[in-house]
Amino acid sequence: MSNTATDIITVDTRRVSCDGATDIRGGAGYRPAALGHPKVYLEIDESGFVDCGYCDRRFVLIGGPADTTS
């Protein structure tokens, strides 16, 4: 597992789920979005973010200590 998140997603709830395939494009001309990993549920702690152990996506709580957009 790498030390840096490859994809940062801002969320407004402390509980999130990740399946690694939610944002994979599908439809005509594309392969089915069967890629990904088992669906896992994660909870953001006082750090303001949580990383998925499968795909290294980082979920950042909006307005939390890790939110650099505000």
Secondary structure, DSSP 8 states (H G I E B T S, - for coil): --SS-SEEEEESSSEEEE-S-TT---STTS--S--S---EEEE--TTSEEE-TTT-EEEEETTSTT----
